[in-house]
Amino acid sequence: MAAQNIQGRVIAAHGRHYLVQTDTAKLQCVTRGKKSDVAVGDLVDLQLTSANQGVIEAITERKTLLYRSDQYKSKLLAANVTQLFIVVATEPGFSDDLVSRSLVAAEAAGVSVHIILNKIDVVASLEKTRKRVAFYGGLGYPVHEVSATMQPEATVAALLPLLTGQSTILIGQSGMGKSSIINLIVPDADIAVREISAALDTGKHTTTFTRLYAIDTQTMIIDSPGFQEFGLYHLTEGMLERAFPEFEAYLGKCKFYNCHHSNEPECAIRTAVASCDIAPMRHALYLQLLHESSQKLY
């Protein structure tokens, strides 16, 4: 019997093992050789090797790719996403550094962003958290307030219209309530996780893999593991300065055409920081990311 080539979408990844959804089945797949550059959300061409297994032969050209990287390696988050939901909460406290880096990653990848403030029922921390989140709203990123546990119907009503027709990845630290939101939007999510865990042989307690849930053919939600750090070593200087939307009005107006916006004289960006038109925290992050990108070893 001749080998059969078909196409599918990667819905989960664990190591070099992938679960691919085709029109008719979920297939356990591997890549040829040791290459593991496949991401959840990828459309792939694969060759069937048995009724429920296959080998990924090629990745269809991606529209977008989100990933994080440190000094030594990169880790793919998801492919073909159209928007990113950054989930923060009143408690536990969230990391401004992680939020800011997620925003930069999204801007560099051409992905729109919404910030979801969850657990607004925790009133003791609400006003303080609102002020922190309002800073990002001031940069132009929409902020949506929800309480997935206490106001489930209102949460679905607020988020579902934003999700419809989009491929959305949720990012946030552990404890922010990503899973609670996913479970509201995708009622069978817990069942799906158990099926995926069994298919990828990750064990019933393992939740450290990214997974995609298709609500319909046009609407997909991707849940990512909670993480504390978001390295962006892969971004070049040019990509970085364009990933800060508040820099845009000043780019090209520095005295020197190759200005790094660090300590050069008559730098338009630094002048804007001095006049508080650009937040010092954002400029400091830019300089930190610029330093990191110069340390890449791969």
C-alpha positions as CSV (number, residue, x, y, z in Angstrom):
1,M,0.0,0.0,0.0
2,A,1.4,3.4,-0.9
3,A,2.1,5.9,1.9
4,Q,-0.6,8.4,2.3
5,N,0.2,12.1,2.7
6,I,-2.4,14.3,4.5
7,Q,-2.5,17.7,6.2
8,G,-3.4,18.5,9.8
9,R,-2.9,21.1,12.6
10,V,-0.6,20.5,15.6
11,I,-2.7,20.7,18.7
12,A,-0.2,19.7,21.3
13,A,3.6,19.2,21.7
14,H,5.7,17.5,24.3
15,G,9.4,17.1,23.5
16,R,9.6,15.8,19.9
17,H,6.1,14.2,20.1
18,Y,3.2,15.9,18.6
19,L,-0.6,15.5,18.4
20,V,-2.0,16.5,15.1
21,Q,-5.7,17.0,14.3
22,T,-6.7,16.0,10.8
23,D,-10.2,16.2,9.3
24,T,-11.0,12.8,10.6
25,A,-8.6,11.9,13.5
26,K,-6.0,12.8,16.1
27,L,-2.6,11.4,15.2
28,Q,0.5,10.8,17.3
29,C,3.3,12.2,15.2
30,V,7.1,12.6,15.2
31,T,9.5,14.6,13.0
32,R,12.1,13.0,10.8
33,G,15.5,12.9,12.5
34,K,16.2,15.0,15.6
35,K,14.7,18.3,14.3
36,S,12.0,19.7,16.6
37,D,11.1,23.0,15.1
38,V,7.3,22.3,15.0
39,A,5.0,24.5,17.1
40,V,1.4,24.1,18.3
41,G,-0.8,25.8,15.7
42,D,1.4,24.7,12.8
43,L,-0.3,23.4,9.7
44,V,1.8,20.4,8.7
45,D,2.0,17.8,5.9
46,L,2.5,14.4,7.3
47,Q,2.8,10.8,6.1
48,L,0.7,8.1,7.8
49,T,2.7,5.3,9.2
50,S,-0.3,3.5,10.9
51,A,-4.0,4.2,11.6
52,N,-3.2,6.6,14.4
53,Q,0.5,7.6,13.8
54,G,2.4,9.7,11.3
55,V,5.6,11.5,10.5
56,I,5.6,15.2,9.9
57,E,7.2,15.9,6.5
58,A,6.8,19.7,6.2
59,I,5.5,22.8,7.9
60,T,3.2,25.0,5.9
61,E,4.4,28.6,5.8
62,R,3.5,30.4,9.0
63,K,1.6,33.6,9.3
64,T,3.1,34.3,12.7
65,L,5.4,32.7,15.3
66,L,5.7,33.5,18.9
67,Y,8.6,32.2,20.8
68,R,10.9,32.9,23.7
69,S,14.7,32.4,24.0
70,D,17.5,32.6,26.4
71,Q,21.3,32.8,25.8
72,Y,21.5,29.2,24.5
73,K,18.3,28.1,22.9
74,S,14.8,29.1,21.8
75,K,11.4,27.6,22.8
76,L,8.5,27.9,20.4
77,L,5.2,29.0,21.9
78,A,2.7,28.9,19.1
79,A,2.4,29.4,15.3
80,N,-0.3,31.2,13.3
81,V,-1.8,33.0,16.3
82,T,-3.6,36.3,15.6
83,Q,-3.8,37.6,19.1
84,L,-2.3,37.2,22.6
85,F,-4.2,37.4,25.8
86,I,-2.0,38.3,28.7
87,V,-3.8,37.1,31.9
88,V,-2.9,38.9,35.1
89,A,-4.7,38.9,38.4
90,T,-5.3,40.8,41.6
91,E,-3.6,38.0,43.5
92,P,-1.0,36.5,43.4
93,G,0.8,39.6,42.3
94,F,1.9,39.6,38.6
95,S,5.3,40.4,37.1
96,D,5.5,43.7,35.2
97,D,8.7,42.3,33.5
98,L,6.8,39.3,32.2
99,V,3.9,41.4,30.9
100,S,6.2,43.9,29.3
101,R,8.3,41.2,27.6
102,S,5.1,39.5,26.4
103,L,4.0,42.8,24.8
104,V,7.4,43.2,23.0
105,A,7.2,39.6,21.7
106,A,3.7,40.1,20.4
107,E,4.7,43.4,18.7
108,A,7.7,41.8,17.1
109,A,5.6,38.9,15.8
110,G,2.8,41.1,14.5
111,V,0.3,39.8,17.0
112,S,-2.4,42.0,18.6
113,V,-2.7,42.0,22.4
114,H,-5.4,42.1,25.0
115,I,-4.7,42.3,28.7
116,I,-7.2,40.3,30.9
117,L,-7.4,41.3,34.5
118,N,-8.9,38.4,36.4
119,K,-10.1,37.9,39.9
120,I,-11.6,41.4,40.2
121,D,-13.7,40.0,43.0
122,V,-10.6,40.2,45.3
123,V,-11.4,43.8,46.1
124,A,-8.6,44.4,48.7
125,S,-6.0,44.3,45.8
126,L,-8.2,45.6,43.0
127,E,-7.5,49.4,43.0
128,K,-3.7,48.8,43.3
129,T,-3.8,46.3,40.5
130,R,-6.0,48.5,38.3
131,K,-3.4,51.2,38.5
132,R,-0.6,48.9,37.5
133,V,-2.7,47.6,34.5
134,A,-3.8,51.1,33.5
135,F,-0.2,51.8,32.6
136,Y,-0.4,49.2,29.7
137,G,-3.8,50.6,28.8
138,G,-2.2,53.9,28.4
139,L,0.2,52.4,25.8
140,G,-2.8,51.4,23.7
141,Y,-3.4,47.8,24.8
142,P,-7.1,47.0,25.6
143,V,-7.7,45.9,29.2
144,H,-10.7,43.7,30.1
145,E,-11.7,43.0,33.7
146,V,-13.2,39.6,34.6
147,S,-13.8,37.2,37.5
148,A,-13.7,33.7,36.0
149,T,-14.7,32.0,39.3
150,M,-17.2,34.4,40.7
151,Q,-18.7,35.9,37.5
152,P,-18.4,33.0,34.9
153,E,-21.3,34.1,32.7
154,A,-20.1,37.7,32.5
155,T,-16.6,36.5,31.8
156,V,-17.7,34.4,28.8
157,A,-19.8,37.3,27.6
158,A,-16.8,39.7,27.8
159,L,-14.3,37.4,26.2
160,L,-16.1,35.2,23.6
161,P,-16.7,38.1,21.1
162,L,-13.0,38.9,21.3
163,L,-12.0,35.2,20.7
164,T,-14.4,34.5,17.8
165,G,-12.7,34.1,14.5
166,Q,-9.2,34.5,16.0
167,S,-6.4,32.1,17.0
168,T,-5.6,33.3,20.5
169,I,-2.8,32.2,22.9
170,L,-3.2,32.8,26.6
171,I,0.0,33.7,28.5
172,G,0.5,34.3,32.2
173,Q,2.2,33.2,35.3
174,S,0.9,30.3,37.3
175,G,-2.1,31.2,39.5
176,M,-3.4,34.0,37.3
177,G,-6.5,31.9,36.3
178,K,-5.7,30.9,32.7
179,S,-7.1,27.4,33.2
180,S,-10.3,28.8,34.8
181,I,-10.9,31.0,31.7
182,I,-10.1,28.2,29.3
183,N,-12.6,25.9,31.1
184,L,-15.3,28.5,30.8
185,I,-14.8,29.0,27.1
186,V,-14.1,25.3,26.3
187,P,-16.4,23.2,28.5
188,D,-14.7,19.9,27.6
189,A,-11.1,21.3,28.1
190,D,-10.4,19.0,31.1
191,I,-11.4,15.9,29.1
192,A,-9.3,17.1,26.2
193,V,-6.2,17.5,28.4
194,R,-6.6,14.0,29.7
195,E,-6.8,12.7,26.1
196,I,-3.8,14.7,25.0
197,S,-1.8,13.6,28.0
198,A,-2.6,10.0,27.2
199,A,-1.7,10.4,23.5
200,L,1.6,12.1,24.3
201,D,2.3,9.8,27.2
202,T,3.0,12.8,29.5
203,G,1.3,11.4,32.6
204,K,-2.0,12.5,34.1
205,H,-0.4,15.1,36.3
206,T,1.7,16.9,33.7
207,T,0.4,20.2,32.5
208,T,3.6,21.6,31.1
209,F,2.7,21.4,27.5
210,T,1.1,23.9,25.2
211,R,-2.3,22.8,23.7
212,L,-4.8,24.1,21.2
213,Y,-8.6,23.9,21.4
214,A,-10.6,24.4,18.3
215,I,-14.0,26.0,19.1
216,D,-14.8,26.0,15.4
217,T,-12.9,26.1,12.1
218,Q,-12.0,29.8,12.6
219,T,-11.8,30.1,16.4
220,M,-8.9,28.5,18.3
221,I,-7.6,29.0,21.8
222,I,-4.1,28.0,22.8
223,D,-3.2,27.4,26.5
224,S,0.5,27.7,27.4
225,P,2.2,26.6,30.6
226,G,2.7,29.2,33.3
227,F,6.2,30.6,33.2
228,Q,8.1,33.2,35.1
229,E,10.6,34.4,32.6
230,F,10.3,35.5,29.0
231,G,13.7,35.7,27.3
232,L,13.8,37.6,24.0
233,Y,17.4,37.1,23.0
234,H,16.4,36.4,19.4
235,L,15.2,39.9,18.7
236,T,17.6,42.2,16.8
237,E,18.1,45.9,17.7
238,G,15.9,47.0,14.8
239,M,13.1,44.6,15.8
240,L,13.3,45.8,19.4
241,E,13.0,49.5,18.8
242,R,10.0,48.9,16.6
243,A,8.4,46.6,19.2
244,F,7.9,49.6,21.5
245,P,4.9,51.5,20.0
246,E,5.6,54.6,22.0
247,F,9.1,54.9,20.3
248,E,7.6,55.1,16.8
249,A,7.2,58.9,16.8
250,Y,10.8,59.4,17.7
251,L,12.6,56.8,15.5
252,G,14.8,58.4,12.8
253,K,15.0,61.7,14.7
254,C,18.1,61.0,16.7
255,K,21.3,63.0,15.8
256,F,23.1,59.7,14.7
257,Y,21.4,57.4,12.3
258,N,22.7,54.3,14.1
259,C,21.7,55.6,17.6
260,H,21.3,52.8,20.2
261,H,19.2,55.1,22.4
262,S,21.5,54.3,25.4
263,N,24.0,57.1,26.0
264,E,24.4,58.9,22.6
265,P,24.0,62.7,22.6
266,E,20.8,64.3,21.1
267,C,18.9,61.0,21.2
268,A,15.2,61.6,20.5
269,I,14.2,58.6,22.6
270,R,16.2,59.6,25.6
271,T,14.9,63.2,25.3
272,A,11.3,61.7,25.3
273,V,12.2,59.7,28.5
274,A,13.6,62.8,30.2
275,S,10.3,64.7,29.4
276,C,8.2,61.7,30.6
277,D,6.7,61.1,27.1
278,I,8.2,57.6,27.3
279,A,8.1,55.8,30.7
280,P,11.6,55.2,32.2
281,M,10.6,51.6,32.9
282,R,10.0,50.9,29.2
283,H,13.3,52.5,28.2
284,A,15.1,50.5,30.8
285,L,13.5,47.3,29.5
286,Y,14.6,48.2,25.9
287,L,18.2,48.6,27.1
288,Q,18.0,45.3,29.0
289,L,16.7,43.5,25.9
290,L,19.3,45.2,23.8
291,H,22.0,43.9,26.1
292,E,20.5,40.4,26.1
293,S,20.3,40.2,22.3
294,S,24.1,40.8,22.2
295,Q,24.7,37.8,24.5
296,K,23.2,35.2,22.2
297,L,25.4,32.1,21.8
298,Y,23.4,30.1,19.1
